[in-house]
Amino acid sequence: MTSPVKRLRNRIAPNERLQYVKVLIESDAEINECFSNLERKIKRDGGGIQYGWAIWYLPGILMEAEFHAVWVSPKGELIDVSPRQIQFKETLFLADSGTVYSGRQIDNIRIPLNKDPRVKEYIKLHEELFKIMNEGELANEHGPVSIPRDKIDPVRERLVELSIELGIA
């Protein structure tokens, strides 16, 4: 386990296990909709749900934890049944029994992997974007939401600029 992964684990759930979980996508699963995908999976095949965090890594730039859930098979095996924009064979998953999905969005947790002030700005802009997109009743909505362009466009435009500058676009 690398130092940044340990830092992230210690910040989120220091006593929980970090592991690779195999990805076996369900045919009716929707991209980035793990909670509703799991409802259907459990109804169909039994088992349960394990809440936690999918850990993503942008080498040399940042490490990010996204609130996520995986299926616990009737045999106790953890399996990620939800597709992503970019498919992987495994998900680095940190179980977190202390955090439960209640229908409201939970922001990702990001840590910089260098001292470049642009990385810190990139993280802050993502936090700001999350706040804008989840303000008030928007926090309970799923899918596309309507947000005034003058409120969101400057943040998105700067994120695009920083992505290009940092080489992650």
Sine and cosine of phi, psi and omega as CSV:
sin_phi,cos_phi,sin_psi,cos_psi,sin_omega,cos_omega
0.00,0.00,0.80,-0.59,-0.01,-1.00
-0.97,0.25,0.31,-0.95,-0.01,-1.00
-0.85,0.53,-0.71,0.70,0.03,-1.00
-0.89,0.46,-0.59,0.81,0.02,-1.00
-0.91,0.41,-0.67,0.75,0.04,-1.00
-0.88,0.47,-0.68,0.73,0.01,-1.00
-0.87,0.50,-0.70,0.71,-0.01,-1.00
-0.90,0.43,-0.73,0.69,0.03,-1.00
-0.86,0.50,-0.70,0.71,-0.02,-1.00
-0.90,0.43,-0.50,0.87,0.03,-1.00
-0.96,0.26,-0.55,0.84,-0.12,-0.99
-0.99,-0.11,-0.86,0.50,-0.11,-0.99
-0.49,-0.87,0.98,0.20,-0.15,-0.99
-0.88,0.48,-0.40,0.92,-0.03,-1.00
-0.99,-0.14,0.06,1.00,-0.04,-1.00
-0.99,-0.11,0.31,-0.95,-0.05,-1.00
-1.00,-0.02,0.71,-0.71,0.09,-1.00
-0.98,-0.18,0.77,-0.64,-0.05,-1.00
-0.45,-0.89,0.34,-0.94,0.13,-0.99
-1.00,0.06,0.76,-0.65,0.00,-1.00
-0.91,-0.42,0.76,-0.65,0.00,-1.00
-0.94,0.34,0.51,-0.86,-0.01,-1.00
-0.97,-0.24,0.86,-0.51,0.10,-1.00
-0.75,-0.67,0.99,-0.11,-0.15,-0.99
-0.96,0.26,0.72,-0.69,0.07,-1.00
-0.97,0.23,0.56,-0.83,-0.07,-1.00
-0.90,0.44,-0.48,0.88,-0.02,-1.00
-0.99,-0.16,0.16,0.99,-0.06,-1.00
-0.97,0.25,0.62,-0.79,0.03,-1.00
-0.99,-0.16,0.54,-0.84,0.00,-1.00
-0.88,0.47,0.75,-0.66,0.07,-1.00
0.86,0.51,0.48,0.88,0.00,-1.00
-0.82,-0.57,0.83,0.56,-0.12,-0.99
-0.86,0.51,-0.60,0.80,-0.09,-1.00
-0.93,0.37,-0.71,0.70,0.04,-1.00
-0.95,0.30,-0.55,0.83,0.07,-1.00
-0.87,0.49,-0.67,0.74,-0.02,-1.00
-0.94,0.34,-0.58,0.82,0.07,-1.00
-0.83,0.56,-0.75,0.67,0.01,-1.00
-0.91,0.42,-0.68,0.73,-0.03,-1.00
-0.88,0.47,-0.72,0.70,-0.02,-1.00
-0.92,0.40,-0.64,0.77,0.05,-1.00
-0.87,0.49,-0.64,0.77,-0.07,-1.00
-0.98,0.18,-0.69,0.72,-0.18,-0.98
-0.86,-0.51,0.06,1.00,-0.04,-1.00
0.98,0.22,-0.35,-0.94,-0.03,-1.00
1.00,0.10,-0.34,-0.94,-0.06,-1.00
-0.52,-0.86,-0.24,-0.97,-0.07,-1.00
-0.81,-0.58,0.64,-0.77,0.13,-0.99
-0.86,-0.51,0.89,-0.45,0.07,-1.00
-0.99,0.17,0.43,-0.90,0.03,-1.00
0.13,-0.99,-0.52,-0.85,-0.12,-0.99
-0.68,-0.74,0.78,-0.63,0.16,-0.99
-1.00,0.10,0.76,-0.65,-0.07,-1.00
-0.98,-0.22,0.81,-0.58,0.01,-1.00
-0.89,-0.46,0.45,-0.89,-0.12,-0.99
-0.68,-0.73,0.82,-0.57,0.18,-0.98
-0.96,-0.29,0.98,-0.19,-0.15,-0.99
-0.74,0.67,0.80,-0.60,0.04,-1.00
0.97,0.26,-0.05,1.00,-0.08,-1.00
-0.90,-0.44,-0.90,0.43,0.00,-1.00
-0.39,-0.92,0.31,-0.95,0.14,-0.99
-0.88,-0.48,0.65,-0.76,-0.11,-0.99
-0.70,-0.71,0.69,-0.73,0.07,-1.00
-0.92,-0.38,0.81,-0.59,-0.01,-1.00
-0.93,-0.37,0.81,-0.59,0.01,-1.00
-0.86,0.51,0.74,-0.68,-0.20,-0.98
-0.45,-0.89,0.18,-0.98,0.09,-1.00
-0.58,-0.81,0.53,-0.85,0.03,-1.00
-0.80,-0.59,0.32,-0.95,-0.01,-1.00
-0.99,0.14,0.69,-0.73,0.15,-0.99
-0.98,-0.22,0.94,-0.35,-0.04,-1.00
-0.91,0.41,0.30,-0.95,0.06,-1.00
-0.84,0.54,-0.37,0.93,0.05,-1.00
-1.00,0.04,-0.05,1.00,0.02,-1.00
1.00,-0.03,0.09,1.00,0.00,-1.00
-0.99,0.15,0.66,-0.75,0.06,-1.00
-1.00,0.02,0.77,-0.64,-0.01,-1.00
-0.66,-0.75,0.74,-0.68,0.07,-1.00
-1.00,0.01,0.91,-0.42,-0.08,-1.00
-0.98,-0.21,0.05,1.00,-0.13,-0.99
-0.96,-0.27,0.75,-0.66,0.02,-1.00
-0.97,0.25,0.36,-0.93,0.05,-1.00
-0.84,-0.55,0.18,-0.98,0.09,-1.00
-0.85,0.52,-0.69,0.73,0.07,-1.00
-0.92,-0.39,0.82,-0.58,-0.07,-1.00
-1.00,0.09,0.62,-0.79,0.07,-1.00
-0.79,-0.61,0.36,-0.93,0.05,-1.00
-0.99,0.11,-0.41,0.91,0.00,-1.00
-0.64,-0.77,0.42,-0.91,0.09,-1.00
-0.88,-0.47,0.78,-0.63,0.13,-0.99
-0.97,0.24,0.88,-0.47,-0.20,-0.98
-0.80,-0.60,0.75,-0.66,0.10,-1.00
-0.94,-0.35,0.94,-0.34,0.05,-1.00
-0.88,0.48,0.53,-0.85,0.03,-1.00
-0.52,-0.86,1.00,0.00,-0.02,-1.00
-0.95,0.30,-0.22,0.98,-0.02,-1.00
-1.00,0.05,-0.16,0.99,0.00,-1.00
-0.87,-0.49,0.78,-0.63,-0.06,-1.00
-0.82,-0.58,0.61,-0.79,0.05,-1.00
-0.97,0.23,0.81,-0.59,-0.03,-1.00
-0.87,-0.49,0.32,0.95,-0.01,-1.00
0.99,-0.12,-0.18,0.98,0.01,-1.00
-0.97,-0.24,0.59,-0.81,0.02,-1.00
-0.90,0.44,0.55,-0.83,0.07,-1.00
-0.84,-0.54,0.80,-0.60,-0.06,-1.00
-0.93,0.37,0.50,-0.87,0.10,-1.00
-0.92,0.39,0.38,-0.93,0.07,-1.00
-0.93,-0.37,0.81,-0.59,-0.09,-1.00
-0.81,-0.58,0.63,-0.78,0.11,-0.99
-0.77,-0.63,0.68,-0.73,0.01,-1.00
-0.96,0.29,0.50,-0.87,0.04,-1.00
-0.94,-0.33,0.12,0.99,0.09,-1.00
-0.46,-0.89,0.04,-1.00,-0.06,-1.00
-0.99,-0.13,0.18,0.98,0.00,-1.00
-0.89,0.45,0.86,-0.51,-0.02,-1.00
-0.87,0.49,-0.40,0.92,0.04,-1.00
-0.92,0.38,-0.53,0.85,0.03,-1.00
-0.93,0.38,-0.68,0.73,0.05,-1.00
-0.88,0.47,-0.66,0.75,0.04,-1.00
-0.90,0.44,-0.67,0.74,0.02,-1.00
-0.84,0.54,-0.71,0.71,0.02,-1.00
-0.90,0.43,-0.72,0.69,0.00,-1.00
-0.88,0.47,-0.63,0.77,0.02,-1.00
-0.91,0.42,-0.62,0.78,0.07,-1.00
-0.90,0.44,-0.63,0.78,0.05,-1.00
-0.90,0.43,-0.66,0.75,0.04,-1.00
-0.90,0.43,-0.69,0.73,0.03,-1.00
-0.86,0.50,-0.68,0.74,0.04,-1.00
-0.87,0.49,-0.71,0.70,0.00,-1.00
-0.88,0.48,-0.70,0.72,0.00,-1.00
-0.88,0.47,-0.71,0.70,-0.09,-1.00
-0.98,0.21,-0.14,0.99,-0.02,-1.00
-0.79,-0.61,0.40,0.92,-0.01,-1.00
-0.95,0.30,0.73,-0.68,0.06,-1.00
0.86,0.51,-0.76,-0.65,-0.04,-1.00
-0.94,0.34,-0.26,0.96,0.04,-1.00
-0.87,0.50,-0.44,0.90,-0.01,-1.00
-0.89,0.46,-0.38,0.93,-0.01,-1.00
-0.99,-0.11,-0.05,1.00,-0.03,-1.00
-1.00,-0.06,0.45,-0.89,0.02,-1.00
-0.79,-0.61,0.43,-0.90,-0.03,-1.00
0.99,0.16,-0.33,-0.94,-0.02,-1.00
-0.89,0.45,0.67,-0.75,0.06,-1.00
-0.83,-0.56,0.41,-0.91,-0.02,-1.00
-0.99,-0.16,0.88,-0.47,-0.01,-1.00
-0.76,-0.65,0.71,-0.70,0.02,-1.00
-0.82,0.57,0.73,-0.69,-0.06,-1.00
-0.86,0.51,-0.60,0.80,-0.04,-1.00
-0.92,0.40,-0.31,0.95,0.00,-1.00
-1.00,0.04,-0.59,0.81,-0.13,-0.99
-0.98,-0.22,-0.52,0.86,-0.08,-1.00
-0.86,0.52,-0.69,0.73,0.00,-1.00
-0.87,0.49,-0.60,0.80,0.01,-1.00
-0.93,0.36,-0.73,0.68,0.01,-1.00
-0.89,0.46,-0.67,0.74,-0.01,-1.00
-0.88,0.47,-0.69,0.73,0.01,-1.00
-0.92,0.38,-0.59,0.80,0.06,-1.00
-0.88,0.48,-0.64,0.77,0.04,-1.00
-0.90,0.44,-0.72,0.70,0.02,-1.00
-0.85,0.53,-0.73,0.68,-0.01,-1.00
-0.91,0.41,-0.62,0.79,0.03,-1.00
-0.86,0.51,-0.67,0.74,0.01,-1.00
-0.92,0.39,-0.73,0.68,0.01,-1.00
-0.85,0.52,-0.64,0.77,-0.06,-1.00
-1.00,0.08,-0.13,0.99,0.02,-1.00
0.97,0.23,0.50,0.87,0.00,-1.00
-0.89,-0.46,0.20,0.98,-0.01,-1.00
-1.00,0.07,0.00,0.00,0.00,0.00
